[in-house]
Amino acid sequence: MAHTTRDREKLLVRVRRIRGQVEAIERTLGEEHECADLLQLVAACRGALNGLMSELMEGHIRSHVLNGRQKPTSEQLVAADEVIAMVKSYLK
C-alpha cells in the first residue's frame, strides 16, 4: 500500500480530525443538546469519513488498478479518472 505510506501524515491528520468530530458527537449526546446540533455533527462526521474514503479509493486506483510497473495508456488514465470522479460524486 505505497500510497498510504506516502500519504501517511496527511491521512493521519484527517483521521485525528474525524476522531475529534466523533468525540464532539459523544459530548453533545452527554450534554443533551438539541437534535439539530447532533444531526449537524453526525452529518459533518459522515462527510469527513466519505472524504477519507474518497482519498483512499483514488490512491488505490492510481497505485494498484493502474499498473505501477508500466506507463498507463491515455485510455487507461481517462477510465481511471472517470471511476475516481464517479466514486467522489457518490461519496459526496
PDB file of N, CA, C and O in Angstrom:
ATOM      1  N   MET A   1       0.832  -1.184   0.000  1.00  0.00           N
ATOM      2  CA  MET A   1       0.000   0.000   0.000  1.00  0.00           C
ATOM      3  C   MET A   1       0.877   1.248   0.000  1.00  0.00           C
ATOM      4  O   MET A   1       0.859   2.030   0.951  1.00  0.00           O
ATOM      5  N   ALA A   2       1.624   1.422  -1.047  1.00  0.00           N
ATOM      6  CA  ALA A   2       2.584   2.519  -1.138  1.00  0.00           C
ATOM      7  C   ALA A   2       1.913   3.881  -1.017  1.00  0.00           C
ATOM      8  O   ALA A   2       2.491   4.802  -0.441  1.00  0.00           O
ATOM      9  N   HIS A   3       0.714   4.021  -1.543  1.00  0.00           N
ATOM     10  CA  HIS A   3       0.060   5.329  -1.497  1.00  0.00           C
ATOM     11  C   HIS A   3      -0.304   5.717  -0.065  1.00  0.00           C
ATOM     12  O   HIS A   3      -0.267   6.902   0.266  1.00  0.00           O
ATOM     13  N   THR A   4      -0.655   4.761   0.793  1.00  0.00           N
ATOM     14  CA  THR A   4      -0.958   5.109   2.185  1.00  0.00           C
ATOM     15  C   THR A   4       0.321   5.394   2.959  1.00  0.00           C
ATOM     16  O   THR A   4       0.319   6.215   3.876  1.00  0.00           O
ATOM     17  N   THR A   5       1.395   4.736   2.605  1.00  0.00           N
ATOM     18  CA  THR A   5       2.678   5.011   3.253  1.00  0.00           C
ATOM     19  C   THR A   5       3.165   6.399   2.865  1.00  0.00           C
ATOM     20  O   THR A   5       3.642   7.159   3.708  1.00  0.00           O
ATOM     21  N   ARG A   6       3.041   6.719   1.595  1.00  0.00           N
ATOM     22  CA  ARG A   6       3.498   8.014   1.086  1.00  0.00           C
ATOM     23  C   ARG A   6       2.679   9.158   1.686  1.00  0.00           C
ATOM     24  O   ARG A   6       3.225  10.220   1.982  1.00  0.00           O
ATOM     25  N   ASP A   7       1.376   8.950   1.866  1.00  0.00           N
ATOM     26  CA  ASP A   7       0.476   9.992   2.362  1.00  0.00           C
ATOM     27  C   ASP A   7       0.112   9.803   3.834  1.00  0.00           C
ATOM     28  O   ASP A   7      -0.890  10.343   4.302  1.00  0.00           O
ATOM     29  N   ARG A   8       0.915   9.046   4.552  1.00  0.00           N
ATOM     30  CA  ARG A   8       0.575   8.667   5.931  1.00  0.00           C
ATOM     31  C   ARG A   8       0.232   9.862   6.813  1.00  0.00           C
ATOM     32  O   ARG A   8      -0.814   9.860   7.463  1.00  0.00           O
ATOM     33  N   GLU A   9       1.078  10.871   6.851  1.00  0.00           N
ATOM     34  CA  GLU A   9       0.845  12.004   7.757  1.00  0.00           C
ATOM     35  C   GLU A   9      -0.440  12.745   7.407  1.00  0.00           C
ATOM     36  O   GLU A   9      -1.209  13.120   8.292  1.00  0.00           O
ATOM     37  N   LYS A  10      -0.664  12.952   6.125  1.00  0.00           N
ATOM     38  CA  LYS A  10      -1.881  13.640   5.694  1.00  0.00           C
ATOM     39  C   LYS A  10      -3.122  12.837   6.077  1.00  0.00           C
ATOM     40  O   LYS A  10      -4.121  13.404   6.518  1.00  0.00           O
ATOM     41  N   LEU A  11      -3.055  11.524   5.910  1.00  0.00           N
ATOM     42  CA  LEU A  11      -4.183  10.664   6.266  1.00  0.00           C
ATOM     43  C   LEU A  11      -4.400  10.636   7.777  1.00  0.00           C
ATOM     44  O   LEU A  11      -5.539  10.655   8.244  1.00  0.00           O
ATOM     45  N   LEU A  12      -3.317  10.590   8.535  1.00  0.00           N
ATOM     46  CA  LEU A  12      -3.442  10.585   9.990  1.00  0.00           C
ATOM     47  C   LEU A  12      -4.065  11.885  10.504  1.00  0.00           C
ATOM     48  O   LEU A  12      -4.845  11.861  11.456  1.00  0.00           O
ATOM     49  N   VAL A  13      -3.734  13.001   9.890  1.00  0.00           N
ATOM     50  CA  VAL A  13      -4.344  14.279  10.273  1.00  0.00           C
ATOM     51  C   VAL A  13      -5.849  14.213  10.048  1.00  0.00           C
ATOM     52  O   VAL A  13      -6.628  14.675  10.882  1.00  0.00           O
ATOM     53  N   ARG A  14      -6.255  13.640   8.925  1.00  0.00           N
ATOM     54  CA  ARG A  14      -7.697  13.510   8.642  1.00  0.00           C
ATOM     55  C   ARG A  14      -8.372  12.612   9.660  1.00  0.00           C
ATOM     56  O   ARG A  14      -9.464  12.922  10.135  1.00  0.00           O
ATOM     57  N   VAL A  15      -7.735  11.504   9.998  1.00  0.00           N
ATOM     58  CA  VAL A  15      -8.314  10.569  10.963  1.00  0.00           C
ATOM     59  C   VAL A  15      -8.433  11.234  12.339  1.00  0.00           C
ATOM     60  O   VAL A  15      -9.425  11.040  13.041  1.00  0.00           O
ATOM     61  N   ARG A  16      -7.439  12.001  12.712  1.00  0.00           N
ATOM     62  CA  ARG A  16      -7.497  12.692  14.004  1.00  0.00           C
ATOM     63  C   ARG A  16      -8.624  13.729  14.028  1.00  0.00           C
ATOM     64  O   ARG A  16      -9.281  13.923  15.051  1.00  0.00           O
ATOM     65  N   ARG A  17      -8.834  14.380  12.907  1.00  0.00           N
ATOM     66  CA  ARG A  17      -9.933  15.341  12.809  1.00  0.00           C
ATOM     67  C   ARG A  17     -11.273  14.613  12.948  1.00  0.00           C
ATOM     68  O   ARG A  17     -12.181  15.099  13.623  1.00  0.00           O
ATOM     69  N   ILE A  18     -11.390  13.459  12.313  1.00  0.00           N
ATOM     70  CA  ILE A  18     -12.617  12.655  12.425  1.00  0.00           C
ATOM     71  C   ILE A  18     -12.817  12.204  13.875  1.00  0.00           C
ATOM     72  O   ILE A  18     -13.938  12.230  14.384  1.00  0.00           O
ATOM     73  N   ARG A  19     -11.745  11.796  14.531  1.00  0.00           N
ATOM     74  CA  ARG A  19     -11.842  11.402  15.944  1.00  0.00           C
ATOM     75  C   ARG A  19     -12.408  12.555  16.774  1.00  0.00           C
ATOM     76  O   ARG A  19     -13.262  12.347  17.635  1.00  0.00           O
ATOM     77  N   GLY A  20     -11.932  13.756  16.513  1.00  0.00           N
ATOM     78  CA  GLY A  20     -12.447  14.929  17.217  1.00  0.00           C
ATOM     79  C   GLY A  20     -13.934  15.137  16.966  1.00  0.00           C
ATOM     80  O   GLY A  20     -14.678  15.519  17.869  1.00  0.00           O
ATOM     81  N   GLN A  21     -14.356  14.885  15.739  1.00  0.00           N
ATOM     82  CA  GLN A  21     -15.771  15.032  15.421  1.00  0.00           C
ATOM     83  C   GLN A  21     -16.610  13.983  16.154  1.00  0.00           C
ATOM     84  O   GLN A  21     -17.694  14.290  16.651  1.00  0.00           O
ATOM     85  N   VAL A  22     -16.113  12.752  16.221  1.00  0.00           N
ATOM     86  CA  VAL A  22     -16.830  11.694  16.934  1.00  0.00           C
ATOM     87  C   VAL A  22     -16.904  12.027  18.426  1.00  0.00           C
ATOM     88  O   VAL A  22     -17.931  11.809  19.068  1.00  0.00           O
ATOM     89  N   GLU A  23     -15.822  12.548  18.961  1.00  0.00           N
ATOM     90  CA  GLU A  23     -15.826  12.954  20.371  1.00  0.00           C
ATOM     91  C   GLU A  23     -16.822  14.085  20.616  1.00  0.00           C
ATOM     92  O   GLU A  23     -17.460  14.130  21.667  1.00  0.00           O
ATOM     93  N   ALA A  24     -16.958  14.991  19.661  1.00  0.00           N
ATOM     94  CA  ALA A  24     -17.948  16.066  19.783  1.00  0.00           C
ATOM     95  C   ALA A  24     -19.362  15.494  19.770  1.00  0.00           C
ATOM     96  O   ALA A  24     -20.235  15.986  20.485  1.00  0.00           O
ATOM     97  N   ILE A  25     -19.593  14.469  18.971  1.00  0.00           N
ATOM     98  CA  ILE A  25     -20.901  13.809  18.965  1.00  0.00           C
ATOM     99  C   ILE A  25     -21.171  13.204  20.343  1.00  0.00           C
ATOM    100  O   ILE A  25     -22.266  13.346  20.888  1.00  0.00           O
ATOM    101  N   GLU A  26     -20.180  12.540  20.891  1.00  0.00           N
ATOM    102  CA  GLU A  26     -20.331  11.923  22.209  1.00  0.00           C
ATOM    103  C   GLU A  26     -20.636  12.982  23.278  1.00  0.00           C
ATOM    104  O   GLU A  26     -21.521  12.790  24.113  1.00  0.00           O
ATOM    105  N   ARG A  27     -19.901  14.096  23.245  1.00  0.00           N
ATOM    106  CA  ARG A  27     -20.143  15.174  24.221  1.00  0.00           C
ATOM    107  C   ARG A  27     -21.547  15.747  24.073  1.00  0.00           C
ATOM    108  O   ARG A  27     -22.233  16.004  25.062  1.00  0.00           O
ATOM    109  N   THR A  28     -21.959  15.941  22.843  1.00  0.00           N
ATOM    110  CA  THR A  28     -23.276  16.514  22.574  1.00  0.00           C
ATOM    111  C   THR A  28     -24.378  15.602  23.096  1.00  0.00           C
ATOM    112  O   THR A  28     -25.364  16.071  23.665  1.00  0.00           O
ATOM    113  N   LEU A  29     -24.210  14.314  22.902  1.00  0.00           N
ATOM    114  CA  LEU A  29     -25.188  13.365  23.441  1.00  0.00           C
ATOM    115  C   LEU A  29     -25.212  13.411  24.967  1.00  0.00           C
ATOM    116  O   LEU A  29     -26.283  13.384  25.574  1.00  0.00           O
ATOM    117  N   GLY A  30     -24.053  13.478  25.577  1.00  0.00           N
ATOM    118  CA  GLY A  30     -23.964  13.502  27.031  1.00  0.00           C
ATOM    119  C   GLY A  30     -24.528  14.764  27.647  1.00  0.00           C
ATOM    120  O   GLY A  30     -25.014  14.743  28.778  1.00  0.00           O
ATOM    121  N   GLU A  31     -24.467  15.862  26.916  1.00  0.00           N
ATOM    122  CA  GLU A  31     -24.927  17.143  27.440  1.00  0.00           C
ATOM    123  C   GLU A  31     -26.362  17.469  27.051  1.00  0.00           C
ATOM    124  O   GLU A  31     -26.867  18.546  27.368  1.00  0.00           O
ATOM    125  N   GLU A  32     -27.012  16.546  26.371  1.00  0.00           N
ATOM    126  CA  GLU A  32     -28.420  16.701  25.987  1.00  0.00           C
ATOM    127  C   GLU A  32     -28.683  17.976  25.182  1.00  0.00           C
ATOM    128  O   GLU A  32     -29.569  18.760  25.524  1.00  0.00           O
ATOM    129  N   HIS A  33     -27.927  18.175  24.136  1.00  0.00           N
ATOM    130  CA  HIS A  33     -28.135  19.312  23.232  1.00  0.00           C
ATOM    131  C   HIS A  33     -29.341  19.049  22.340  1.00  0.00           C
ATOM    132  O   HIS A  33     -29.943  17.976  22.369  1.00  0.00           O
ATOM    133  N   GLU A  34     -29.665  20.042  21.563  1.00  0.00           N
ATOM    134  CA  GLU A  34     -30.779  19.927  20.619  1.00  0.00           C
ATOM    135  C   GLU A  34     -30.472  18.887  19.543  1.00  0.00           C
ATOM    136  O   GLU A  34     -29.315  18.658  19.191  1.00  0.00           O
ATOM    137  N   CYS A  35     -31.521  18.269  19.036  1.00  0.00           N
ATOM    138  CA  CYS A  35     -31.378  17.261  17.978  1.00  0.00           C
ATOM    139  C   CYS A  35     -30.675  17.836  16.749  1.00  0.00           C
ATOM    140  O   CYS A  35     -29.850  17.163  16.130  1.00  0.00           O
ATOM    141  N   ALA A  36     -30.999  19.069  16.401  1.00  0.00           N
ATOM    142  CA  ALA A  36     -30.400  19.691  15.212  1.00  0.00           C
ATOM    143  C   ALA A  36     -28.882  19.796  15.349  1.00  0.00           C
ATOM    144  O   ALA A  36     -28.155  19.590  14.378  1.00  0.00           O
ATOM    145  N   ASP A  37     -28.408  20.115  16.546  1.00  0.00           N
ATOM    146  CA  ASP A  37     -26.965  20.188  16.778  1.00  0.00           C
ATOM    147  C   ASP A  37     -26.316  18.826  16.559  1.00  0.00           C
ATOM    148  O   ASP A  37     -25.270  18.716  15.919  1.00  0.00           O
ATOM    149  N   LEU A  38     -26.944  17.806  17.094  1.00  0.00           N
ATOM    150  CA  LEU A  38     -26.413  16.451  16.963  1.00  0.00           C
ATOM    151  C   LEU A  38     -26.425  15.995  15.506  1.00  0.00           C
ATOM    152  O   LEU A  38     -25.449  15.418  15.026  1.00  0.00           O
ATOM    153  N   LEU A  39     -27.508  16.249  14.815  1.00  0.00           N
ATOM    154  CA  LEU A  39     -27.603  15.861  13.404  1.00  0.00           C
ATOM    155  C   LEU A  39     -26.539  16.556  12.564  1.00  0.00           C
ATOM    156  O   LEU A  39     -25.960  15.949  11.662  1.00  0.00           O
ATOM    157  N   GLN A  40     -26.282  17.821  12.856  1.00  0.00           N
ATOM    158  CA  GLN A  40     -25.242  18.567  12.134  1.00  0.00           C
ATOM    159  C   GLN A  40     -23.872  17.946  12.357  1.00  0.00           C
ATOM    160  O   GLN A  40     -23.090  17.805  11.417  1.00  0.00           O
ATOM    161  N   LEU A  41     -23.580  17.575  13.595  1.00  0.00           N
ATOM    162  CA  LEU A  41     -22.294  16.942  13.896  1.00  0.00           C
ATOM    163  C   LEU A  41     -22.155  15.593  13.201  1.00  0.00           C
ATOM    164  O   LEU A  41     -21.092  15.275  12.666  1.00  0.00           O
ATOM    165  N   VAL A  42     -23.217  14.805  13.207  1.00  0.00           N
ATOM    166  CA  VAL A  42     -23.170  13.495  12.555  1.00  0.00           C
ATOM    167  C   VAL A  42     -22.980  13.663  11.045  1.00  0.00           C
ATOM    168  O   VAL A  42     -22.218  12.918  10.427  1.00  0.00           O
ATOM    169  N   ALA A  43     -23.667  14.635  10.455  1.00  0.00           N
ATOM    170  CA  ALA A  43     -23.513  14.876   9.019  1.00  0.00           C
ATOM    171  C   ALA A  43     -22.086  15.311   8.680  1.00  0.00           C
ATOM    172  O   ALA A  43     -21.527  14.886   7.669  1.00  0.00           O
ATOM    173  N   ALA A  44     -21.502  16.156   9.526  1.00  0.00           N
ATOM    174  CA  ALA A  44     -20.126  16.601   9.296  1.00  0.00           C
ATOM    175  C   ALA A  44     -19.163  15.429   9.404  1.00  0.00           C
ATOM    176  O   ALA A  44     -18.229  15.314   8.610  1.00  0.00           O
ATOM    177  N   CYS A  45     -19.384  14.563  10.378  1.00  0.00           N
ATOM    178  CA  CYS A  45     -18.527  13.393  10.568  1.00  0.00           C
ATOM    179  C   CYS A  45     -18.653  12.444   9.371  1.00  0.00           C
ATOM    180  O   CYS A  45     -17.655  11.923   8.873  1.00  0.00           O
ATOM    181  N   ARG A  46     -19.876  12.230   8.922  1.00  0.00           N
ATOM    182  CA  ARG A  46     -20.093  11.375   7.756  1.00  0.00           C
ATOM    183  C   ARG A  46     -19.382  11.951   6.540  1.00  0.00           C
ATOM    184  O   ARG A  46     -18.768  11.208   5.774  1.00  0.00           O
ATOM    185  N   GLY A  47     -19.457  13.257   6.356  1.00  0.00           N
ATOM    186  CA  GLY A  47     -18.765  13.894   5.239  1.00  0.00           C
ATOM    187  C   GLY A  47     -17.258  13.723   5.322  1.00  0.00           C
ATOM    188  O   GLY A  47     -16.593  13.491   4.313  1.00  0.00           O
ATOM    189  N   ALA A  48     -16.725  13.839   6.535  1.00  0.00           N
ATOM    190  CA  ALA A  48     -15.280  13.667   6.717  1.00  0.00           C
ATOM    191  C   ALA A  48     -14.864  12.225   6.424  1.00  0.00           C
ATOM    192  O   ALA A  48     -13.827  11.993   5.804  1.00  0.00           O
ATOM    193  N   LEU A  49     -15.665  11.259   6.865  1.00  0.00           N
ATOM    194  CA  LEU A  49     -15.362   9.856   6.574  1.00  0.00           C
ATOM    195  C   LEU A  49     -15.452   9.582   5.080  1.00  0.00           C
ATOM    196  O   LEU A  49     -14.616   8.867   4.527  1.00  0.00           O
ATOM    197  N   ASN A  50     -16.460  10.146   4.427  1.00  0.00           N
ATOM    198  CA  ASN A  50     -16.580   9.970   2.982  1.00  0.00           C
ATOM    199  C   ASN A  50     -15.397  10.597   2.255  1.00  0.00           C
ATOM    200  O   ASN A  50     -14.911  10.041   1.270  1.00  0.00           O
ATOM    201  N   GLY A  51     -14.930  11.743   2.730  1.00  0.00           N
ATOM    202  CA  GLY A  51     -13.749  12.366   2.121  1.00  0.00           C
ATOM    203  C   GLY A  51     -12.516  11.497   2.269  1.00  0.00           C
ATOM    204  O   GLY A  51     -11.727  11.366   1.333  1.00  0.00           O
ATOM    205  N   LEU A  52     -12.348  10.902   3.440  1.00  0.00           N
ATOM    206  CA  LEU A  52     -11.227   9.986   3.657  1.00  0.00           C
ATOM    207  C   LEU A  52     -11.347   8.773   2.736  1.00  0.00           C
ATOM    208  O   LEU A  52     -10.369   8.365   2.110  1.00  0.00           O
ATOM    209  N   MET A  53     -12.539   8.204   2.656  1.00  0.00           N
ATOM    210  CA  MET A  53     -12.757   7.046   1.777  1.00  0.00           C
ATOM    211  C   MET A  53     -12.455   7.408   0.329  1.00  0.00           C
ATOM    212  O   MET A  53     -11.830   6.628  -0.391  1.00  0.00           O
ATOM    213  N   SER A  54     -12.892   8.575  -0.097  1.00  0.00           N
ATOM    214  CA  SER A  54     -12.646   9.019  -1.464  1.00  0.00           C
ATOM    215  C   SER A  54     -11.150   9.138  -1.751  1.00  0.00           C
ATOM    216  O   SER A  54     -10.672   8.713  -2.803  1.00  0.00           O
ATOM    217  N   GLU A  55     -10.428   9.715  -0.809  1.00  0.00           N
ATOM    218  CA  GLU A  55      -8.984   9.866  -0.987  1.00  0.00           C
ATOM    219  C   GLU A  55      -8.286   8.507  -1.040  1.00  0.00           C
ATOM    220  O   GLU A  55      -7.397   8.289  -1.862  1.00  0.00           O
ATOM    221  N   LEU A  56      -8.692   7.605  -0.165  1.00  0.00           N
ATOM    222  CA  LEU A  56      -8.103   6.257  -0.169  1.00  0.00           C
ATOM    223  C   LEU A  56      -8.420   5.513  -1.463  1.00  0.00           C
ATOM    224  O   LEU A  56      -7.558   4.837  -2.024  1.00  0.00           O
ATOM    225  N   MET A  57      -9.655   5.640  -1.929  1.00  0.00           N
ATOM    226  CA  MET A  57     -10.044   4.970  -3.179  1.00  0.00           C
ATOM    227  C   MET A  57      -9.240   5.512  -4.362  1.00  0.00           C
ATOM    228  O   MET A  57      -8.773   4.744  -5.203  1.00  0.00           O
ATOM    229  N   GLU A  58      -9.079   6.830  -4.424  1.00  0.00           N
ATOM    230  CA  GLU A  58      -8.298   7.415  -5.515  1.00  0.00           C
ATOM    231  C   GLU A  58      -6.865   6.904  -5.483  1.00  0.00           C
ATOM    232  O   GLU A  58      -6.317   6.531  -6.520  1.00  0.00           O
ATOM    233  N   GLY A  59      -6.259   6.885  -4.313  1.00  0.00           N
ATOM    234  CA  GLY A  59      -4.901   6.367  -4.198  1.00  0.00           C
ATOM    235  C   GLY A  59      -4.811   4.911  -4.604  1.00  0.00           C
ATOM    236  O   GLY A  59      -3.859   4.500  -5.268  1.00  0.00           O
ATOM    237  N   HIS A  60      -5.805   4.131  -4.205  1.00  0.00           N
ATOM    238  CA  HIS A  60      -5.814   2.709  -4.568  1.00  0.00           C
ATOM    239  C   HIS A  60      -5.908   2.536  -6.079  1.00  0.00           C
ATOM    240  O   HIS A  60      -5.174   1.740  -6.664  1.00  0.00           O
ATOM    241  N   ILE A  61      -6.803   3.277  -6.702  1.00  0.00           N
ATOM    242  CA  ILE A  61      -6.976   3.165  -8.155  1.00  0.00           C
ATOM    243  C   ILE A  61      -5.690   3.569  -8.873  1.00  0.00           C
ATOM    244  O   ILE A  61      -5.230   2.874  -9.779  1.00  0.00           O
ATOM    245  N   ARG A  62      -5.120   4.691  -8.463  1.00  0.00           N
ATOM    246  CA  ARG A  62      -3.907   5.164  -9.156  1.00  0.00           C
ATOM    247  C   ARG A  62      -2.699   4.270  -8.886  1.00  0.00           C
ATOM    248  O   ARG A  62      -1.833   4.134  -9.751  1.00  0.00           O
ATOM    249  N   SER A  63      -2.624   3.658  -7.701  1.00  0.00           N
ATOM    250  CA  SER A  63      -1.447   2.852  -7.357  1.00  0.00           C
ATOM    251  C   SER A  63      -1.588   1.376  -7.710  1.00  0.00           C
ATOM    252  O   SER A  63      -0.599   0.721  -8.039  1.00  0.00           O
ATOM    253  N   HIS A  64      -2.805   0.849  -7.645  1.00  0.00           N
ATOM    254  CA  HIS A  64      -2.969  -0.595  -7.794  1.00  0.00           C
ATOM    255  C   HIS A  64      -3.753  -1.011  -9.029  1.00  0.00           C
ATOM    256  O   HIS A  64      -3.446  -2.035  -9.640  1.00  0.00           O
ATOM    257  N   VAL A  65      -4.754  -0.238  -9.402  1.00  0.00           N
ATOM    258  CA  VAL A  65      -5.537  -0.598 -10.587  1.00  0.00           C
ATOM    259  C   VAL A  65      -4.754  -0.249 -11.849  1.00  0.00           C
ATOM    260  O   VAL A  65      -4.639  -1.059 -12.768  1.00  0.00           O
ATOM    261  N   LEU A  66      -4.217   0.974 -11.876  1.00  0.00           N
ATOM    262  CA  LEU A  66      -3.289   1.310 -12.960  1.00  0.00           C
ATOM    263  C   LEU A  66      -1.973   0.641 -12.585  1.00  0.00           C
ATOM    264  O   LEU A  66      -1.436   0.895 -11.507  1.00  0.00           O
ATOM    265  N   ASN A  67      -1.469  -0.180 -13.429  1.00  0.00           N
ATOM    266  CA  ASN A  67      -0.269  -0.948 -13.133  1.00  0.00           C
ATOM    267  C   ASN A  67       0.915  -0.010 -12.943  1.00  0.00           C
ATOM    268  O   ASN A  67       1.318   0.686 -13.875  1.00  0.00           O
ATOM    269  N   GLY A  68       1.471   0.009 -11.736  1.00  0.00           N
ATOM    270  CA  GLY A  68       2.578   0.898 -11.427  1.00  0.00           C
ATOM    271  C   GLY A  68       3.877   0.554 -12.139  1.00  0.00           C
ATOM    272  O   GLY A  68       4.797   1.371 -12.174  1.00  0.00           O
ATOM    273  N   ARG A  69       3.962  -0.635 -12.702  1.00  0.00           N
ATOM    274  CA  ARG A  69       5.192  -1.047 -13.383  1.00  0.00           C
ATOM    275  C   ARG A  69       5.240  -0.590 -14.836  1.00  0.00           C
ATOM    276  O   ARG A  69       6.305  -0.544 -15.451  1.00  0.00           O
ATOM    277  N   GLN A  70       4.077  -0.257 -15.371  1.00  0.00           N
ATOM    278  CA  GLN A  70       4.013   0.181 -16.763  1.00  0.00           C
ATOM    279  C   GLN A  70       3.359   1.564 -16.820  1.00  0.00           C
ATOM    280  O   GLN A  70       2.514   1.903 -15.993  1.00  0.00           O
ATOM    281  N   LYS A  71       3.766   2.340 -17.804  1.00  0.00           N
ATOM    282  CA  LYS A  71       3.114   3.631 -18.004  1.00  0.00           C
ATOM    283  C   LYS A  71       1.719   3.370 -18.566  1.00  0.00           C
ATOM    284  O   LYS A  71       1.582   2.706 -19.594  1.00  0.00           O
ATOM    285  N   PRO A  72       0.668   3.894 -17.893  1.00  0.00           N
ATOM    286  CA  PRO A  72      -0.686   3.645 -18.369  1.00  0.00           C
ATOM    287  C   PRO A  72      -0.939   4.351 -19.699  1.00  0.00           C
ATOM    288  O   PRO A  72      -0.363   5.400 -19.983  1.00  0.00           O
ATOM    289  N   THR A  73      -1.809   3.755 -20.500  1.00  0.00           N
ATOM    290  CA  THR A  73      -2.196   4.378 -21.767  1.00  0.00           C
ATOM    291  C   THR A  73      -3.124   5.547 -21.472  1.00  0.00           C
ATOM    292  O   THR A  73      -3.645   5.673 -20.363  1.00  0.00           O
ATOM    293  N   SER A  74      -3.323   6.385 -22.455  1.00  0.00           N
ATOM    294  CA  SER A  74      -4.223   7.526 -22.260  1.00  0.00           C
ATOM    295  C   SER A  74      -5.644   7.045 -21.995  1.00  0.00           C
ATOM    296  O   SER A  74      -6.382   7.676 -21.238  1.00  0.00           O
ATOM    297  N   GLU A  75      -6.035   5.923 -22.619  1.00  0.00           N
ATOM    298  CA  GLU A  75      -7.366   5.368 -22.382  1.00  0.00           C
ATOM    299  C   GLU A  75      -7.505   4.891 -20.932  1.00  0.00           C
ATOM    300  O   GLU A  75      -8.552   5.085 -20.314  1.00  0.00           O
ATOM    301  N   GLN A  76      -6.461   4.275 -20.394  1.00  0.00           N
ATOM    302  CA  GLN A  76      -6.497   3.823 -19.005  1.00  0.00           C
ATOM    303  C   GLN A  76      -6.573   5.006 -18.048  1.00  0.00           C
ATOM    304  O   GLN A  76      -7.295   4.956 -17.053  1.00  0.00           O
ATOM    305  N   LEU A  77      -5.837   6.059 -18.344  1.00  0.00           N
ATOM    306  CA  LEU A  77      -5.878   7.250 -17.496  1.00  0.00           C
ATOM    307  C   LEU A  77      -7.267   7.895 -17.503  1.00  0.00           C
ATOM    308  O   LEU A  77      -7.775   8.309 -16.461  1.00  0.00           O
ATOM    309  N   VAL A  78      -7.868   7.973 -18.684  1.00  0.00           N
ATOM    310  CA  VAL A  78      -9.220   8.539 -18.792  1.00  0.00           C
ATOM    311  C   VAL A  78     -10.211   7.675 -18.018  1.00  0.00           C
ATOM    312  O   VAL A  78     -11.052   8.195 -17.284  1.00  0.00           O
ATOM    313  N   ALA A  79     -10.113   6.354 -18.183  1.00  0.00           N
ATOM    314  CA  ALA A  79     -11.017   5.447 -17.469  1.00  0.00           C
ATOM    315  C   ALA A  79     -10.834   5.573 -15.960  1.00  0.00           C
ATOM    316  O   ALA A  79     -11.816   5.592 -15.219  1.00  0.00           O
ATOM    317  N   ALA A  80      -9.601   5.657 -15.504  1.00  0.00           N
ATOM    318  CA  ALA A  80      -9.331   5.810 -14.066  1.00  0.00           C
ATOM    319  C   ALA A  80      -9.906   7.125 -13.558  1.00  0.00           C
ATOM    320  O   ALA A  80     -10.515   7.162 -12.488  1.00  0.00           O
ATOM    321  N   ASP A  81      -9.719   8.201 -14.314  1.00  0.00           N
ATOM    322  CA  ASP A  81     -10.268   9.499 -13.913  1.00  0.00           C
ATOM    323  C   ASP A  81     -11.796   9.452 -13.840  1.00  0.00           C
ATOM    324  O   ASP A  81     -12.395  10.065 -12.956  1.00  0.00           O
ATOM    325  N   GLU A  82     -12.427   8.724 -14.771  1.00  0.00           N
ATOM    326  CA  GLU A  82     -13.884   8.605 -14.752  1.00  0.00           C
ATOM    327  C   GLU A  82     -14.358   7.835 -13.521  1.00  0.00           C
ATOM    328  O   GLU A  82     -15.340   8.221 -12.887  1.00  0.00           O
ATOM    329  N   VAL A  83     -13.668   6.756 -13.184  1.00  0.00           N
ATOM    330  CA  VAL A  83     -14.042   5.977 -11.999  1.00  0.00           C
ATOM    331  C   VAL A  83     -13.841   6.810 -10.739  1.00  0.00           C
ATOM    332  O   VAL A  83     -14.688   6.802  -9.846  1.00  0.00           O
ATOM    333  N   ILE A  84     -12.734   7.522 -10.666  1.00  0.00           N
ATOM    334  CA  ILE A  84     -12.456   8.364  -9.497  1.00  0.00           C
ATOM    335  C   ILE A  84     -13.528   9.441  -9.360  1.00  0.00           C
ATOM    336  O   ILE A  84     -14.014   9.686  -8.256  1.00  0.00           O
ATOM    337  N   ALA A  85     -13.902  10.083 -10.455  1.00  0.00           N
ATOM    338  CA  ALA A  85     -14.946  11.110 -10.420  1.00  0.00           C
ATOM    339  C   ALA A  85     -16.278  10.513  -9.972  1.00  0.00           C
ATOM    340  O   ALA A  85     -17.016  11.140  -9.211  1.00  0.00           O
ATOM    341  N   MET A  86     -16.585   9.312 -10.437  1.00  0.00           N
ATOM    342  CA  MET A  86     -17.825   8.648 -10.061  1.00  0.00           C
ATOM    343  C   MET A  86     -17.828   8.335  -8.563  1.00  0.00           C
ATOM    344  O   MET A  86     -18.825   8.567  -7.879  1.00  0.00           O
ATOM    345  N   VAL A  87     -16.715   7.810  -8.060  1.00  0.00           N
ATOM    346  CA  VAL A  87     -16.618   7.485  -6.630  1.00  0.00           C
ATOM    347  C   VAL A  87     -16.756   8.759  -5.802  1.00  0.00           C
ATOM    348  O   VAL A  87     -17.466   8.772  -4.797  1.00  0.00           O
ATOM    349  N   LYS A  88     -16.083   9.823  -6.219  1.00  0.00           N
ATOM    350  CA  LYS A  88     -16.159  11.081  -5.472  1.00  0.00           C
ATOM    351  C   LYS A  88     -17.570  11.638  -5.473  1.00  0.00           C
ATOM    352  O   LYS A  88     -18.025  12.153  -4.452  1.00  0.00           O
ATOM    353  N   SER A  89     -18.276  11.547  -6.596  1.00  0.00           N
ATOM    354  CA  SER A  89     -19.643  12.068  -6.631  1.00  0.00           C
ATOM    355  C   SER A  89     -20.571  11.209  -5.778  1.00  0.00           C
ATOM    356  O   SER A  89     -21.506  11.729  -5.168  1.00  0.00           O
ATOM    357  N   TYR A  90     -20.329   9.916  -5.730  1.00  0.00           N
ATOM    358  CA  TYR A  90     -21.139   9.029  -4.910  1.00  0.00           C
ATOM    359  C   TYR A  90     -20.923   9.303  -3.417  1.00  0.00           C
ATOM    360  O   TYR A  90     -21.864   9.250  -2.625  1.00  0.00           O
ATOM    361  N   LEU A  91     -19.685   9.591  -3.048  1.00  0.00           N
ATOM    362  CA  LEU A  91     -19.361   9.795  -1.640  1.00  0.00           C
ATOM    363  C   LEU A  91     -19.609  11.224  -1.156  1.00  0.00           C
ATOM    364  O   LEU A  91     -19.428  11.521   0.025  1.00  0.00           O
ATOM    365  N   LYS A  92     -20.015  12.091  -2.051  1.00  0.00           N
ATOM    366  CA  LYS A  92     -20.273  13.489  -1.652  1.00  0.00           C
ATOM    367  C   LYS A  92     -21.433  13.586  -0.717  1.00  0.00           C
ATOM    368  O   LYS A  92     -21.787  14.682  -0.284  1.00  0.00           O
TER     369      LYS A  92
END
